[in-house]
């Protein structure tokens, strides 16, 4: 009997359960689909060892956090349902039903709705996970050779566990509400609206103005200072403190905006008398002012969450796209090995902070070493790093090869670079790119490389050599973007460089980007290099900084076989007169570079979409429930409007206007925050390349906005239905 009654209640109150059911279903769908990543990786043909486990672990941990967000949302939605049905539960008790039986009915209703949402979510999640396999393959640049239907028991179990926790939490709160609420409160719940305290409109306007000022100043500070990512170690703490102040200002300003919004709306529209007295605008404004007072905090939270969702998705995926677009330029050879030379600063650091005895075996590098001749070592296994005893010789795999030596732009034992981006900008009357202001990059200065090595690299990459005279220079940079443009502008303007007392003129009118990379690197290996004639460089006696050995495998040799033959080589320390002039740096193959880039792109995209979608749905659902609750509270007001002769169209327009404000204002504030943050991020990323907010990013944001707009539409349709029911009640009396 109770089961039948519960099922009938769910069917009859289906409209009240719609937002709850929709949100829970979306949560189950997303949780299941994203946690099938390990199976998607396998089917997509991504054979990188450990990738599926790492991504599965990260997404699984993230699911628990997002489940907490969804649990809060479910409780919030459930409170709306309880508010709508308090009178019904009170009538059950009046008719003689005990509280225990009422609680049982509620438990059964919660079970029915949860089971329906879970089953629907799993069905949709299974379908979505099949489609996401193709998306995964495109992210990781692979082809699906053998697609087949799959079902993940792990994802099912994880999703079920999260839903059970939400179900138990919701059920306990429902039972607590029934047991603690008095019968008179249940019966009279429909006639008790939330108490609203009127605010002085002038105080509200003043608070609104304070919010505008705080947000505006925070925008200015962020645009001026940027993010504290490129600050030097000595200035990092100060930059972090300033960024913390900016963050606090925009947060406080956002909440102040919404706190004072009601007074601002009233005064603004009252000043527009032709608008204020037209139709139901006066009623609409008063309703808005009353409700904004009660939900200003939640609107501020929603605006900040939307800002985080939009910024994380747009920024994360766009940066990944920039890296992918520049990947070919960043990988000039089949493999590369760097060697870093000790400088006076390195030796001083080891003596003072690390180990003086260790510094005794180091020596200041005064010349570069031949890496190709020095390459020898033991082969290690991939699993446990044990020695196999196999000697490795680079000549076994090497075809074309070149060594690029990079020198600092000051003599041996010196410390002040003679060629820096800031000095170039000063000579041109330009501003230094923000990403380099106060950074270590400008403090280090540009590197110097001999023309013979540079031309050999160009030849290896199929390009013609460049003639560089003794009194000439050429600037190279593989970062592209704003920094590459800076070097090109400097050379095109005919500006001279002074290096070791020698004045040099540009050899061409354009900086080289296409053949500028001096090692395989995920981001950049050459932030700026001055290429000069070999005879000039030999006279300058500059401080060596690094050497990079770039190798292309023998023609016709299998790339995988060549990679495996040298991949786990442990190189012996290089000694000069029994001392170490430096240490081995990064070794990486082209195959590893492409695999790592695909992994990073996939990881960033998955995390951004997962977090962003859940946050957007949570924000939209909270707004939806708030508005449905407002309509329920105002049902008598809408009934009264109908009694005095207002037609349905005017009432629907009033409902639409109120809900549009509540949905659009937080979105507008969140978008404004995002635009400012993205402007700074784009300016930062432009140092490395052009950041494109389009393609996958645009499609993803469009899907998020569609979900947000979908909740708005559902809310409006449900609200008009509730208003029509309230008006019909009047006519039936």
C-alpha positions as CSV (number, residue, x, y, z in Angstrom):
1,X,0.0,0.0,0.0
2,X,2.7,2.5,0.9
3,X,4.7,1.6,-2.2
4,X,1.6,2.2,-4.3
5,X,1.0,5.6,-2.6
6,X,4.7,6.6,-3.0
7,X,4.7,5.7,-6.7
8,X,1.5,7.7,-7.2
9,X,3.0,10.7,-5.4
10,X,6.1,10.6,-7.6
11,X,3.9,10.5,-10.8
12,X,1.7,13.3,-9.5
13,X,4.5,15.5,-8.3
14,X,6.7,14.7,-11.3
15,X,7.0,18.4,-12.2
16,X,8.4,19.2,-8.7
17,X,10.9,16.4,-9.1
18,X,12.0,17.4,-12.6
19,X,15.0,19.6,-11.7
20,X,16.1,17.1,-9.0
21,X,15.7,14.2,-11.5
22,X,17.5,16.1,-14.3
23,X,20.5,17.1,-12.2
24,X,20.9,13.7,-10.6
25,X,20.7,12.0,-14.0
26,X,23.3,14.4,-15.5
27,X,25.6,13.7,-12.5
28,X,25.4,9.9,-12.9
29,X,26.0,10.3,-16.7
30,X,29.1,12.4,-16.3
31,X,30.5,10.4,-13.4
32,X,30.2,7.1,-15.3
33,X,31.4,8.4,-18.7
34,X,34.5,10.1,-17.4
35,X,35.5,7.3,-15.2
36,X,35.6,4.9,-18.1
37,X,38.8,6.6,-19.3
38,X,41.0,3.6,-18.7
39,X,38.9,1.5,-21.1
40,X,38.7,4.4,-23.6
41,X,42.5,4.7,-23.6
42,X,42.8,0.9,-24.4
43,X,40.3,0.9,-27.2
44,X,41.7,4.1,-28.7
45,X,45.0,2.3,-29.2
46,X,47.0,4.5,-26.7
47,X,49.7,2.0,-25.5
48,X,51.7,4.3,-23.3
49,X,52.5,2.4,-20.1
50,X,50.7,3.6,-17.0
51,X,48.7,6.3,-18.7
52,X,45.3,4.7,-18.2
53,X,46.0,4.0,-14.6
54,X,47.2,7.6,-13.9
55,X,44.2,9.2,-15.6
56,X,41.8,6.8,-14.0
57,X,43.3,7.6,-10.6
58,X,43.1,11.3,-11.1
59,X,39.6,11.3,-12.4
60,X,38.5,8.9,-9.7
61,X,39.8,11.2,-7.0
62,X,38.3,14.2,-8.7
63,X,34.9,12.4,-8.8
64,X,34.8,12.2,-5.0
65,X,35.3,16.0,-4.8
66,X,32.7,16.7,-7.5
67,X,30.3,14.2,-5.8
68,X,30.5,16.4,-2.7
69,X,29.5,19.4,-4.8
70,X,26.6,17.3,-6.3
71,X,25.6,16.1,-2.8
72,X,25.3,19.7,-1.6
73,X,23.2,20.4,-4.8
74,X,20.9,17.4,-4.2
75,X,20.3,18.6,-0.6
76,X,19.5,22.0,-1.9
77,X,17.1,20.6,-4.5
78,X,15.5,18.3,-2.0
79,X,14.8,21.3,0.3
80,X,12.7,22.8,-2.5
81,X,10.7,19.6,-2.9
82,X,10.1,19.4,0.8
83,X,8.9,23.0,0.9
84,X,6.4,22.3,-1.9
85,X,5.1,19.1,-0.2
86,X,4.9,20.1,3.5
87,X,1.2,20.6,3.4
88,X,0.7,17.2,1.8
89,X,2.7,15.5,4.5
90,X,0.8,17.4,7.1
91,X,-2.5,16.2,5.7
92,X,-1.3,12.6,5.9
93,X,-0.8,13.1,9.7
94,X,-4.2,14.8,10.1
95,X,-5.8,11.8,8.5
96,X,-4.2,9.6,11.1
97,X,-1.0,8.4,9.5
98,X,1.9,8.2,12.0
99,X,5.2,10.0,11.4
100,X,6.9,6.7,10.9
101,X,4.7,5.8,7.9
102,X,5.1,9.4,6.5
103,X,8.8,8.9,6.7
104,X,8.5,5.5,5.0
105,X,6.6,7.1,2.1
106,X,9.3,9.8,1.8
107,X,12.0,7.1,1.8
108,X,10.2,5.1,-0.9
109,X,9.7,8.2,-3.0
110,X,13.4,9.1,-2.7
111,X,14.3,5.5,-3.6
112,X,12.1,5.6,-6.7
113,X,13.4,8.9,-8.0
114,X,17.0,7.9,-7.3
115,X,16.7,4.6,-9.0
116,X,15.1,6.2,-12.1
117,X,17.8,8.8,-12.2
118,X,20.5,6.3,-11.7
119,X,19.2,3.9,-14.4
120,X,18.7,6.7,-16.9
121,X,22.1,8.2,-16.1
122,X,23.9,4.9,-16.5
123,X,22.2,4.3,-19.9
124,X,23.1,7.8,-21.1
125,X,26.6,7.4,-19.6
126,X,27.2,4.1,-21.4
127,X,26.2,5.7,-24.7
128,X,28.3,8.9,-24.0
129,X,31.3,6.8,-23.1
130,X,31.2,5.0,-26.4
131,X,31.2,8.4,-28.2
132,X,33.9,9.8,-25.9
133,X,36.2,7.0,-27.1
134,X,36.5,8.7,-30.5
135,X,37.0,12.1,-28.7
136,X,39.8,10.4,-26.7
137,X,41.4,9.1,-29.8
138,X,41.4,12.5,-31.4
139,X,42.9,14.1,-28.3
140,X,45.7,11.6,-28.2
141,X,46.3,11.6,-32.0
142,X,45.6,7.9,-32.4
143,X,43.4,5.7,-34.7
144,X,40.8,3.3,-33.3
145,X,41.6,-0.1,-35.0
146,X,39.1,-2.3,-33.2
147,X,36.2,-0.5,-31.7
148,X,33.7,-2.6,-29.6
149,X,31.0,-1.9,-27.1
150,X,32.2,-1.8,-23.5
151,X,30.9,-1.5,-20.0
152,X,33.1,-0.5,-17.1
153,X,32.3,-2.3,-13.8
154,X,34.8,0.0,-12.0
155,X,33.0,3.2,-13.3
156,X,29.6,1.7,-12.5
157,X,30.7,0.8,-8.9
158,X,32.3,4.2,-8.3
159,X,29.2,6.0,-9.6
160,X,26.9,3.8,-7.5
161,X,29.0,4.5,-4.4
162,X,28.7,8.3,-4.9
163,X,25.0,8.1,-5.6
164,X,24.4,5.9,-2.5
165,X,26.1,8.5,-0.3
166,X,24.0,11.2,-1.8
167,X,20.8,9.1,-1.4
168,X,21.5,8.4,2.3
169,X,22.3,12.0,3.0
170,X,19.1,13.2,1.3
171,X,17.0,10.6,3.0
172,X,18.4,11.4,6.5
173,X,17.7,15.1,6.0
174,X,14.1,14.3,4.8
175,X,13.4,12.2,7.8
176,X,14.9,14.8,10.1
177,X,12.7,17.5,8.6
178,X,9.5,15.4,9.1
179,X,10.4,14.4,12.7
180,X,11.3,17.9,13.8
181,X,8.6,19.9,12.0
182,X,5.4,20.5,13.9
183,X,2.1,19.6,12.4
184,X,0.8,23.2,12.4
185,X,4.0,24.2,10.5
186,X,3.4,21.5,7.8
187,X,-0.3,22.5,7.3
188,X,0.5,26.2,7.2
189,X,3.7,26.0,5.2
190,X,2.1,27.2,2.0
191,X,0.9,30.4,3.7
192,X,4.3,31.3,5.3
193,X,6.7,33.1,3.0
194,X,10.3,33.7,3.9
195,X,10.7,36.9,6.0
196,X,12.3,39.7,4.0
197,X,14.1,42.6,5.5
198,X,13.9,45.8,3.4
199,X,17.1,47.6,2.9
200,X,17.7,51.3,2.6
201,X,18.1,51.7,-1.2
202,X,20.7,54.4,-0.8
203,X,22.9,52.2,1.4
204,X,22.4,49.4,-1.1
205,X,23.5,51.7,-4.0
206,X,26.6,52.8,-1.9
207,X,27.5,49.1,-1.4
208,X,27.0,48.4,-5.1
209,X,29.3,51.3,-5.9
210,X,31.9,50.0,-3.5
211,X,31.6,46.6,-5.3
212,X,32.1,48.2,-8.7
213,X,35.2,50.1,-7.5
214,X,36.7,47.0,-5.8
215,X,36.2,44.9,-8.9
216,X,37.5,47.7,-11.2
217,X,40.6,48.2,-9.1
218,X,41.2,44.4,-9.0
219,X,40.9,44.3,-12.8
220,X,43.4,47.2,-13.1
221,X,45.8,45.5,-10.7
222,X,45.6,42.2,-12.6
223,X,46.1,43.8,-16.0
224,X,49.0,45.8,-14.6
225,X,50.7,43.0,-12.5
226,X,49.6,39.9,-14.3
227,X,50.0,36.4,-12.7
228,X,53.0,35.8,-10.4
229,X,54.3,33.0,-12.7
230,X,57.3,34.7,-14.1
231,X,58.6,36.6,-11.1
232,X,62.2,35.9,-10.0
233,X,62.7,34.0,-6.8
234,X,63.5,37.2,-4.9
235,X,60.3,38.8,-5.9
236,X,58.0,35.8,-5.9
237,X,56.7,36.2,-2.4
238,X,55.9,39.9,-3.0
239,X,54.1,39.0,-6.3
240,X,52.1,36.3,-4.5
241,X,51.1,38.7,-1.8
242,X,49.9,41.3,-4.4
243,X,48.0,38.6,-6.3
244,X,46.4,37.6,-3.0
245,X,45.2,41.2,-2.4
246,X,43.8,41.4,-6.0
247,X,42.0,38.1,-5.5
248,X,40.5,39.3,-2.2
249,X,39.4,42.5,-3.8
250,X,37.6,40.9,-6.7
251,X,35.9,38.4,-4.4
252,X,34.7,41.0,-1.9
253,X,33.7,43.3,-4.8
254,X,31.6,40.5,-6.4
255,X,29.6,39.9,-3.3
256,X,29.1,43.6,-2.7
257,X,27.8,44.0,-6.3
258,X,25.0,41.5,-5.6
259,X,24.3,42.8,-2.1
260,X,23.6,46.2,-3.5
261,X,21.9,45.1,-6.7
262,X,18.4,45.4,-5.4
263,X,18.7,49.1,-4.4
264,X,20.5,49.9,-7.6
265,X,17.7,48.2,-9.7
266,X,14.9,50.1,-7.8
267,X,16.5,53.5,-8.2
268,X,17.6,53.0,-11.7
269,X,14.2,51.9,-13.0
270,X,12.3,54.4,-10.9
271,X,14.3,57.1,-12.6
272,X,13.0,55.7,-15.9
273,X,9.4,56.4,-15.2
274,X,8.2,55.5,-18.7
275,X,9.6,52.0,-18.1
276,X,8.9,51.7,-14.4
277,X,5.1,52.3,-14.7
278,X,4.6,50.2,-17.9
279,X,2.7,47.0,-17.5
280,X,3.9,44.9,-14.5
281,X,7.4,46.4,-14.4
282,X,6.8,47.9,-10.9
283,X,5.7,44.5,-9.6
284,X,8.7,42.8,-11.3
285,X,11.2,45.2,-9.9
286,X,9.8,44.9,-6.4
287,X,9.9,41.1,-6.6
288,X,13.5,41.2,-7.9
289,X,14.6,43.6,-5.1
290,X,13.0,41.4,-2.5
291,X,14.5,38.2,-3.7
292,X,18.0,39.6,-4.5
293,X,18.2,40.5,-0.8
294,X,17.8,36.9,0.2
295,X,20.0,35.2,-2.5
296,X,22.8,37.8,-2.9
297,X,25.4,35.5,-1.3
298,X,24.5,32.5,-3.5
299,X,24.6,34.7,-6.6
300,X,28.1,35.8,-5.7
301,X,29.2,32.2,-5.2
302,X,27.6,31.2,-8.6
303,X,29.3,34.1,-10.4
304,X,32.7,33.0,-9.0
305,X,32.1,29.3,-9.8
306,X,31.1,30.3,-13.4
307,X,34.3,32.3,-13.6
308,X,36.4,29.3,-12.5
309,X,34.5,27.0,-14.9
310,X,34.9,29.3,-18.0
311,X,38.5,30.3,-17.3
312,X,39.7,26.8,-16.5
313,X,38.2,25.3,-19.6
314,X,39.2,28.1,-22.0
315,X,42.7,28.5,-20.5
316,X,43.6,24.9,-20.1
317,X,42.5,23.7,-23.5
318,X,43.9,26.7,-25.3
319,X,47.3,26.4,-23.7
320,X,47.3,22.7,-24.7
321,X,46.4,23.7,-28.3
322,X,49.3,26.2,-28.4
323,X,51.7,23.5,-27.3
324,X,50.4,21.1,-30.0
325,X,50.6,23.8,-32.7
326,X,54.3,24.4,-31.8
327,X,55.2,20.8,-31.2
328,X,56.9,20.3,-34.6
329,X,59.0,23.4,-34.1
330,X,60.0,22.2,-30.6
331,X,61.3,18.8,-31.8
332,X,64.0,19.3,-34.4
333,X,65.6,15.8,-34.2
334,X,64.9,12.2,-33.5
335,X,66.7,12.5,-30.2
336,X,68.5,15.2,-28.2
337,X,70.8,15.2,-25.2
338,X,71.7,18.4,-23.3
339,X,74.7,19.0,-21.1
340,X,74.7,22.0,-18.6
341,X,78.0,23.6,-17.7
342,X,78.9,24.9,-14.2
343,X,79.0,28.7,-13.8
344,X,80.4,30.8,-10.9
345,X,76.9,31.0,-9.5
346,X,76.5,27.2,-9.6
347,X,79.7,26.7,-7.7
348,X,78.9,29.3,-5.1
349,X,75.5,27.7,-4.5
350,X,76.9,24.2,-4.0
351,X,79.6,25.5,-1.6
352,X,77.1,27.5,0.5
353,X,73.9,25.5,0.4
354,X,74.5,22.0,-0.8
355,X,77.8,20.3,0.0
356,X,81.3,22.0,-0.1
357,X,83.0,18.6,-0.6
358,X,80.8,18.0,-3.7
359,X,81.8,21.4,-5.0
360,X,85.4,20.4,-4.8
361,X,85.0,18.0,-7.7
362,X,83.4,20.7,-9.9
363,X,85.3,23.1,-12.0
364,X,84.3,26.3,-13.8
365,X,83.7,25.5,-17.4
366,X,85.9,27.4,-19.7
367,X,85.3,25.4,-22.9
368,X,82.6,23.1,-24.3
369,X,83.0,19.3,-24.7
370,X,82.3,17.0,-27.7
371,X,79.1,15.2,-26.6
372,X,79.1,12.8,-29.6
373,X,82.6,11.6,-28.7
374,X,81.8,11.4,-25.0
375,X,78.5,9.4,-25.4
376,X,79.1,6.0,-23.8
377,X,77.5,4.2,-20.9
378,X,75.5,1.2,-19.6
379,X,72.1,0.1,-20.9
380,X,69.5,-0.1,-18.1
381,X,66.2,-2.0,-18.2
382,X,62.9,-0.1,-18.3
383,X,61.3,-2.0,-15.3
384,X,63.8,-2.0,-12.4
385,X,66.7,0.1,-13.7
386,X,69.1,-2.8,-13.3
387,X,72.2,-2.8,-15.5
388,X,72.1,-5.1,-18.4
389,X,75.8,-4.9,-19.0
390,X,75.3,-3.8,-22.6
391,X,77.5,-1.0,-23.8
392,X,75.8,1.8,-25.7
393,X,77.4,3.6,-28.6
394,X,75.6,6.5,-30.2
395,X,77.2,5.7,-33.5
396,X,75.1,2.6,-33.7
397,X,71.9,4.6,-34.4
398,X,73.2,8.1,-35.4
399,X,73.0,9.4,-38.9
400,X,73.1,13.1,-39.2
401,X,74.0,14.9,-36.0
402,X,75.0,18.3,-34.8
403,X,76.1,19.9,-31.5
404,X,74.8,23.4,-30.6
405,X,76.9,25.2,-28.0
406,X,75.2,28.0,-26.1
407,X,77.3,30.7,-24.3
408,X,76.2,33.4,-21.9
409,X,76.8,36.9,-23.3
410,X,79.5,37.8,-20.8
411,X,83.2,36.6,-20.5
412,X,84.5,33.8,-18.2
413,X,83.9,34.7,-14.6
414,X,81.6,37.6,-15.4
415,X,78.0,38.0,-14.3
416,X,76.3,40.8,-16.2
417,X,74.8,39.9,-19.6
418,X,75.5,42.4,-22.4
419,X,72.5,41.4,-24.6
420,X,69.1,41.4,-22.9
421,X,65.5,41.8,-24.2
422,X,65.0,44.8,-21.9
423,X,67.9,46.6,-23.5
424,X,66.6,45.8,-26.9
425,X,63.2,47.2,-26.0
426,X,64.8,50.3,-24.6
427,X,66.7,50.9,-27.8
428,X,63.5,50.6,-29.8
429,X,61.3,52.6,-27.4
430,X,59.1,49.5,-26.8
431,X,57.7,47.9,-23.7
432,X,59.2,44.6,-22.5
433,X,56.7,41.8,-22.9
434,X,54.9,41.3,-19.6
435,X,55.9,37.7,-19.3
436,X,59.6,38.8,-19.2
437,X,59.2,41.7,-16.8
438,X,61.2,40.9,-13.7
439,X,61.8,37.3,-14.8
440,X,64.9,35.2,-14.8
441,X,64.8,35.2,-18.6
442,X,65.7,38.8,-18.9
443,X,68.3,38.5,-16.1
444,X,70.1,35.7,-17.9
445,X,70.1,37.5,-21.2
446,X,70.4,36.1,-24.7
447,X,72.7,33.1,-25.5
448,X,75.4,33.2,-28.1
449,X,76.0,30.4,-30.7
450,X,78.6,30.0,-33.5
451,X,77.3,30.3,-37.0
452,X,78.9,27.0,-38.2
453,X,76.8,25.0,-35.8
454,X,73.7,27.0,-36.6
455,X,74.1,26.4,-40.3
456,X,74.8,22.7,-39.8
457,X,71.5,22.5,-37.9
458,X,69.7,24.3,-40.8
459,X,71.3,21.9,-43.2
460,X,70.1,18.9,-41.1
461,X,66.6,20.3,-41.3
462,X,66.7,20.8,-45.0
463,X,67.3,24.5,-45.1
464,X,69.9,26.7,-46.8
465,X,72.8,28.1,-44.7
466,X,72.8,31.8,-43.8
467,X,75.9,34.0,-44.4
468,X,76.9,35.8,-41.2
469,X,80.0,38.1,-41.4
470,X,82.4,38.9,-38.6
471,X,80.6,42.2,-37.9
472,X,77.1,40.7,-38.2
473,X,74.6,38.9,-36.0
474,X,71.3,36.9,-36.4
475,X,68.7,36.5,-33.7
476,X,66.9,33.1,-33.3
477,X,64.0,32.1,-31.1
478,X,61.8,29.0,-31.2
479,X,59.1,30.5,-29.0
480,X,57.4,32.5,-31.7
481,X,54.6,34.8,-30.5
482,X,55.4,38.2,-28.9
483,X,59.1,37.4,-28.2
484,X,59.8,36.3,-31.8
485,X,58.1,39.4,-33.0
486,X,60.3,41.5,-30.7
487,X,63.5,40.1,-32.2
488,X,62.2,40.4,-35.8
489,X,61.3,44.1,-35.2
490,X,64.8,44.7,-33.7
491,X,66.6,43.3,-36.7
492,X,64.2,44.9,-39.2
493,X,64.9,48.3,-37.6
494,X,68.7,47.8,-38.3
495,X,69.6,48.1,-34.6
496,X,73.1,47.1,-33.6
497,X,74.3,44.8,-30.8
498,X,77.3,45.3,-28.7
499,X,79.0,42.0,-27.7
500,X,82.4,42.0,-25.9
501,X,83.1,45.5,-27.2
502,X,82.3,44.6,-30.8
503,X,79.4,46.4,-32.5
504,X,77.4,44.0,-34.7
505,X,74.9,44.7,-37.5
506,X,71.9,42.5,-38.3
507,X,72.6,39.9,-41.1
508,X,69.0,39.7,-42.1
509,X,65.8,41.6,-41.4
510,X,63.9,38.7,-39.7
511,X,64.4,36.5,-36.7
512,X,64.6,32.8,-37.4
513,X,61.8,30.7,-35.7
514,X,61.5,27.6,-37.9
515,X,65.1,26.2,-37.3
516,X,65.8,27.9,-34.0
517,X,65.1,25.0,-31.6
518,X,68.4,23.6,-30.1
519,X,66.9,20.6,-28.3
520,X,63.7,18.6,-28.1
521,X,61.6,20.4,-25.5
522,X,57.9,20.5,-24.5
523,X,57.8,24.3,-24.4
524,X,60.9,26.0,-25.7
525,X,64.7,25.3,-25.8
526,X,65.7,28.7,-27.3
527,X,64.2,31.8,-25.7
528,X,66.7,33.9,-27.6
529,X,70.1,33.3,-29.2
530,X,72.6,35.6,-31.0
531,X,74.3,33.8,-33.8
532,X,77.7,35.2,-34.6
533,X,80.8,34.3,-36.8
534,X,83.0,31.5,-35.3
535,X,86.1,33.6,-35.5
536,X,84.5,36.4,-33.4
537,X,83.2,34.0,-30.8
538,X,86.6,32.4,-30.3
539,X,88.0,35.9,-29.5
540,X,85.3,36.8,-27.0
541,X,85.9,33.9,-24.6
542,X,82.4,33.8,-23.3
543,X,81.1,31.7,-20.4
544,X,79.7,28.3,-21.7
545,X,76.2,27.6,-20.6
546,X,75.0,24.4,-22.3
547,X,75.6,22.0,-25.2
548,X,72.9,20.1,-27.0
549,X,73.5,17.0,-29.2
550,X,70.8,16.6,-31.8
551,X,70.7,13.3,-33.7
552,X,68.7,11.9,-36.6
553,X,68.7,8.2,-36.8
554,X,70.3,6.3,-39.7
555,X,68.2,6.4,-42.9
556,X,65.9,3.4,-43.0
557,X,66.3,2.5,-39.4
558,X,63.2,1.6,-37.4
559,X,62.5,4.5,-35.0
560,X,61.0,2.4,-32.3
561,X,64.1,0.1,-32.3
562,X,66.5,3.0,-32.3
563,X,64.6,4.6,-29.4
564,X,64.7,1.4,-27.3
565,X,68.4,0.9,-28.0
566,X,69.4,4.1,-26.3
567,X,66.4,5.1,-24.2
568,X,67.7,3.9,-20.8
569,X,71.3,4.8,-21.2
570,X,73.1,5.9,-18.1
571,X,76.0,8.2,-19.2
572,X,79.3,8.4,-17.4
573,X,80.4,11.7,-15.9
574,X,82.5,13.8,-18.2
575,X,85.9,14.7,-16.7
576,X,88.4,17.3,-17.6
577,X,91.7,16.9,-15.8
578,X,89.8,14.8,-13.2
579,X,87.1,17.5,-12.6
580,X,83.5,17.8,-13.8
581,X,82.8,20.9,-15.9
582,X,79.1,20.2,-15.9
583,X,76.4,17.6,-15.7
584,X,74.2,15.7,-18.1
585,X,70.8,17.3,-18.7
586,X,67.6,16.1,-20.4
587,X,67.5,13.3,-22.9
588,X,64.3,12.9,-24.9
589,X,63.3,11.4,-28.3
590,X,60.9,12.8,-30.8
591,X,58.5,9.9,-30.1
592,X,58.5,10.7,-26.4
593,X,57.9,14.3,-27.1
594,X,54.8,13.6,-29.2
595,X,53.5,11.1,-26.7
596,X,54.0,13.4,-23.7
597,X,52.3,16.3,-25.6
598,X,49.3,14.1,-26.5
599,X,49.1,12.9,-22.9
600,X,49.2,16.4,-21.5
601,X,46.7,17.7,-24.0
602,X,44.3,14.8,-23.2
603,X,44.8,15.2,-19.4
604,X,44.2,18.9,-19.5
605,X,41.2,18.6,-21.7
606,X,39.5,15.9,-19.7
607,X,40.0,17.7,-16.4
608,X,38.9,21.0,-17.7
609,X,35.7,19.6,-19.3
610,X,34.9,17.4,-16.3
611,X,35.3,20.1,-13.7
612,X,33.8,22.8,-15.9
613,X,30.7,20.8,-16.8
614,X,29.9,19.8,-13.2
615,X,30.4,23.4,-12.0
616,X,28.1,24.8,-14.7
617,X,25.4,22.2,-14.0
618,X,25.7,22.9,-10.3
619,X,25.3,26.7,-10.7
620,X,22.4,26.3,-13.1
621,X,20.6,23.8,-10.9
622,X,21.0,26.0,-7.8
623,X,19.6,29.0,-9.7
624,X,16.8,26.9,-11.1
625,X,15.8,25.6,-7.6
626,X,16.0,29.2,-6.2
627,X,13.7,30.5,-8.9
628,X,11.2,27.7,-8.5
629,X,11.1,28.3,-4.8
630,X,10.5,32.0,-5.4
631,X,7.6,31.3,-7.7
632,X,6.2,28.9,-5.2
633,X,6.4,31.6,-2.5
634,X,4.9,34.2,-4.8
635,X,2.0,32.0,-6.0
636,X,-0.6,34.1,-4.0
637,X,0.8,37.3,-5.6
638,X,0.4,35.9,-9.1
639,X,-3.1,34.8,-8.2
640,X,-3.9,38.3,-7.0
641,X,-2.6,39.8,-10.3
642,X,-5.0,37.5,-12.2
643,X,-7.8,38.7,-9.9
644,X,-7.3,42.3,-10.7
645,X,-7.4,41.7,-14.4
646,X,-3.7,41.1,-15.5
647,X,-3.6,38.7,-18.5
648,X,-1.5,35.6,-18.6
649,X,0.9,37.1,-21.1
650,X,1.9,39.9,-18.8
651,X,2.3,37.5,-15.9
652,X,4.5,35.2,-18.0
653,X,6.6,38.2,-19.1
654,X,7.1,39.2,-15.4
655,X,8.2,35.7,-14.5
656,X,10.6,35.6,-17.5
657,X,12.1,39.0,-16.6
658,X,12.8,38.0,-13.0
659,X,14.4,34.7,-13.9
660,X,16.4,36.2,-16.7
661,X,18.0,38.6,-14.2
662,X,18.8,35.9,-11.8
663,X,20.4,33.7,-14.5
664,X,22.1,36.4,-16.6
665,X,23.6,38.6,-13.9
666,X,25.8,36.0,-12.3
667,X,26.7,34.8,-15.9
668,X,27.6,38.3,-16.9
669,X,29.8,38.9,-13.9
670,X,31.5,35.5,-14.3
671,X,32.1,36.3,-18.0
672,X,33.5,39.7,-17.1
673,X,35.9,38.2,-14.6
674,X,36.9,35.5,-17.2
675,X,37.5,38.1,-20.0
676,X,39.9,40.1,-17.8
677,X,41.7,36.9,-16.6
678,X,41.9,35.5,-20.1
679,X,43.3,38.8,-21.4
680,X,46.2,38.5,-19.0
681,X,46.6,34.8,-19.8
682,X,46.6,35.4,-23.5
683,X,49.2,38.1,-23.1
684,X,51.3,35.7,-21.1
685,X,50.9,32.8,-23.5
686,X,51.5,35.1,-26.5
687,X,55.2,35.1,-25.5
688,X,55.2,31.5,-26.5
689,X,52.7,31.5,-29.4
690,X,49.3,32.7,-30.5
691,X,46.6,31.5,-28.1
692,X,43.5,30.4,-30.1
693,X,40.2,30.3,-28.2
694,X,38.3,28.4,-30.8
695,X,37.8,24.9,-32.2
696,X,37.4,22.4,-29.3
697,X,37.3,25.2,-26.8
698,X,34.5,27.0,-28.5
699,X,32.5,23.8,-28.9
700,X,33.0,22.9,-25.2
701,X,32.0,26.4,-24.0
702,X,28.9,26.2,-26.3
703,X,27.9,22.9,-24.8
704,X,28.3,24.4,-21.3
705,X,26.2,27.5,-22.2
706,X,23.6,25.2,-23.8
707,X,23.3,23.3,-20.5
708,X,23.0,26.5,-18.6
709,X,20.4,27.8,-21.0
710,X,18.6,24.5,-20.9
711,X,18.2,24.9,-17.1
712,X,16.9,28.4,-17.7
713,X,14.3,27.1,-20.1
714,X,13.2,24.2,-17.9
715,X,12.9,26.6,-15.0
716,X,10.8,29.0,-16.9
717,X,8.5,26.3,-18.2
718,X,8.1,24.8,-14.7
719,X,7.5,28.3,-13.3
720,X,4.8,29.2,-15.7
721,X,3.1,25.8,-15.0
722,X,3.2,26.6,-11.2
723,X,1.8,30.1,-11.9
724,X,-1.0,28.7,-14.0
725,X,-1.8,26.1,-11.3
726,X,-2.0,28.9,-8.7
727,X,-4.3,31.0,-11.0
728,X,-6.5,28.0,-11.7
729,X,-6.9,27.4,-7.9
730,X,-8.5,30.9,-7.7
731,X,-10.9,30.1,-10.5
732,X,-11.9,26.8,-8.9
733,X,-12.6,28.3,-5.5
